[in-house]
């Protein structure tokens, strides 16, 4: 059973790591894409923040240091480095990207309402998994074991030998590494179902950005 103190400590650790990653991602976006704003900028920040967190976790794990304090220190250091790099760059007056075609108000409201229904429906499944645990075949076969292996060993360099007939240990494991961050914080996979809700929201944001240049973001 997760104690209140352990939960609060894990939540604080996770919040600190996430805030550092988002701040670093925002500074990288300002350095690399200074003219971006609105939804595309938010999406770029999200992608860069995830890349920063994955990079730090991989480097630490390669040295067997995928643990609480090194993860906090590593993400903070990466965020500071990103801020210093962005500050040192002199872009002058960046050219703003072409404005997106105007979209009528009601299609935008309808698109946001439909997205809200999708998120609400998905949340029902997330709530179920929070009470029962993840029981899907792939989750129990390799997603969960990979994430737990990272968190328990502190190592991301070694090969985790599971199901040798499918060579599953060579699968890409970036998502499992992010789940491992949550396991490191709470010593269990409490956060894992909520991460899937985050991926859904990011997918909806990306879809909005794809349609935005054509005035079809709500669609």
C-alpha positions in Angstrom: 0.0 0.0 0.0 1.3 3.4 -1.0 1.6 5.6 2.1 0.6 9.3 2.0 4.2 10.4 2.6 5.5 8.2 -0.2 2.8 9.4 -2.6 3.5 13.1 -1.9 7.2 12.6 -2.2 6.8 10.8 -5.5 4.4 13.5 -6.8 6.8 16.2 -5.8 9.7 14.4 -7.6 7.6 13.9 -10.7 6.4 17.5 -10.7 10.0 18.7 -10.5 11.2 16.5 -13.3 8.3 17.4 -15.5 8.6 21.1 -14.9 12.4 21.0 -15.7 11.7 19.0 -18.9 9.0 21.4 -20.0 11.1 24.5 -19.2 14.0 23.0 -21.1 11.7 22.1 -24.0 10.4 25.7 -24.1 13.9 27.2 -24.1 14.9 24.8 -26.9 11.8 25.8 -28.9 12.6 29.5 -28.4 16.1 28.8 -29.7 15.2 26.6 -32.7 11.8 27.9 -33.6 11.7 31.5 -32.4 8.9 32.6 -34.7 6.4 29.9 -33.7 3.4 30.6 -31.5 0.1 29.1 -30.6 -0.7 25.4 -31.0 2.3 24.5 -33.2 4.6 26.0 -30.5 2.9 24.1 -27.7 3.3 20.9 -29.7 7.0 21.6 -30.4 7.5 22.3 -26.6 5.9 18.9 -25.8 8.1 17.0 -28.3 11.3 18.7 -27.2 10.5 18.2 -23.5 9.9 14.5 -24.1 13.1 14.3 -26.1 15.0 16.0 -23.3 13.6 13.7 -20.6 14.3 10.6 -22.7 17.9 11.8 -23.5 18.6 12.4 -19.8 17.1 9.1 -18.8 19.1 7.2 -21.4 22.4 8.8 -20.4 21.8 8.1 -16.7 20.6 4.6 -17.3 23.6 3.8 -19.5 25.7 4.4 -16.3 23.3 2.5 -14.1 22.0 5.8 -12.5 18.3 5.8 -13.5 17.3 6.6 -10.0 15.4 9.4 -8.1 18.1 11.9 -7.3 20.2 11.6 -10.5 17.0 11.9 -12.5 16.1 15.1 -10.8 19.6 16.5 -11.0 19.9 15.5 -14.6 16.7 17.1 -15.8 17.5 20.3 -13.9 21.0 20.4 -15.4 19.6 19.9 -18.9 17.0 22.6 -18.4 19.6 25.1 -17.3 21.8 24.2 -20.2 18.9 24.7 -22.6 18.2 28.1 -21.1 21.8 29.2 -21.3 22.0 28.0 -24.9 18.8 29.9 -25.9 20.0 33.0 -24.1 23.4 33.0 -25.8 21.8 32.9 -29.3 21.2 36.2 -31.0 18.4 35.8 -33.6 17.6 39.5 -34.0 14.1 39.9 -35.2 12.8 36.5 -36.2 10.4 36.2 -39.1 7.0 35.1 -38.0 5.5 32.1 -39.8 2.7 32.7 -42.2 -0.6 33.2 -40.4 -3.0 30.2 -40.5 -6.2 30.6 -42.5 -9.0 31.9 -40.5 -11.4 29.3 -39.0 -15.0 30.2 -38.2 -15.9 30.2 -34.5 -18.5 27.5 -34.6 -16.4 24.8 -36.3 -13.7 25.5 -33.6 -16.2 25.1 -30.8 -17.6 21.9 -32.3 -14.1 20.5 -32.8 -13.1 21.2 -29.2 -16.4 19.8 -27.9 -15.9 16.5 -29.9 -12.3 16.3 -28.6 -13.7 16.8 -25.0 -16.1 13.9 -25.5 -13.3 11.7 -26.8 -11.1 12.5 -23.8 -14.0 11.9 -21.4 -14.7 8.5 -23.0 -11.0 7.5 -22.8 -10.9 8.6 -19.2 -13.4 6.0 -18.3 -11.0 3.3 -19.4 -8.2 5.0 -17.6 -10.2 5.0 -14.4 -10.9 1.3 -14.8 -7.2 0.6 -15.2 -6.4 2.6 -12.1 -8.6 0.3 -10.1 -7.8 -3.1 -11.7 -4.2 -2.6 -13.1 -3.2 -3.2 -16.7 -4.0 -6.6 -17.9 -3.5 -6.3 -21.7 -1.3 -8.9 -23.4 1.4 -6.5 -24.6 1.4 -4.6 -21.3 2.1 -7.8 -19.3 4.4 -9.3 -22.0 6.9 -6.6 -22.5 5.7 -3.0 -21.9 5.4 -3.4 -18.2 8.4 -5.7 -17.7 10.7 -3.3 -19.6 9.6 -0.3 -17.6 9.8 -2.1 -14.3 13.2 -3.5 -15.3 14.6 0.0 -15.9 13.3 1.3 -12.6 14.4 -1.7 -10.5 17.9 -2.0 -11.9 18.6 1.7 -12.7 20.1 0.4 -16.0 18.9 1.1 -19.5 22.0 -0.4 -21.3 21.6 -4.1 -20.6 19.4 -6.3 -22.7 16.2 -7.6 -20.9 15.8 -11.2 -22.1 12.1 -11.9 -22.4 10.2 -14.0 -24.9 13.3 -15.0 -26.9 11.2 -16.5 -29.8 10.2 -12.9 -30.8 13.4 -11.0 -30.0 11.3 -8.6 -28.0 14.3 -7.1 -26.3 15.2 -5.3 -29.5 11.9 -3.4 -29.7 12.0 0.4 -29.4 11.6 1.2 -25.7 11.3 5.0 -25.4 7.7 4.8 -24.1 8.7 2.2 -21.6 11.5 4.4 -20.4 9.0 7.2 -19.7 6.8 4.8 -17.8 9.9 3.9 -15.9 10.2 7.5 -14.8 6.9 7.2 -13.1 7.8 3.9 -11.5 11.0 5.4 -10.1 9.0 8.2 -8.5 6.3 6.0 -6.9 8.0 2.6 -6.9 5.0 1.2 -8.8 3.2 1.8 -12.1 0.6 4.1 -10.6 1.2 6.8 -13.3 1.2 4.4 -16.4 -2.5 4.5 -17.2 -2.5 8.3 -17.0 0.4 8.6 -19.5 -1.9 7.1 -22.1 -4.4 9.9 -21.5 -1.5 12.3 -22.1 -0.6 10.6 -25.5 -4.3 11.0 -26.5 -4.3 14.7 -25.8 -1.0 15.2 -27.6 -2.4 13.3 -30.6 -5.4 15.6 -30.7 -3.1 18.6 -30.5 -1.0 17.3 -33.4 -4.1 16.7 -35.5 -5.2 20.3 -34.8 -1.8 21.5 -36.0 -2.0 19.4 -39.2 -5.3 20.9 -40.2 -4.4 24.4 -39.0 -2.6 25.7 -42.2 -5.6 24.8 -44.3 -8.3 26.3 -42.0 -9.4 22.7 -41.1 -8.0 22.4 -37.6 -11.4 21.5 -36.0 -12.1 18.9 -38.6 
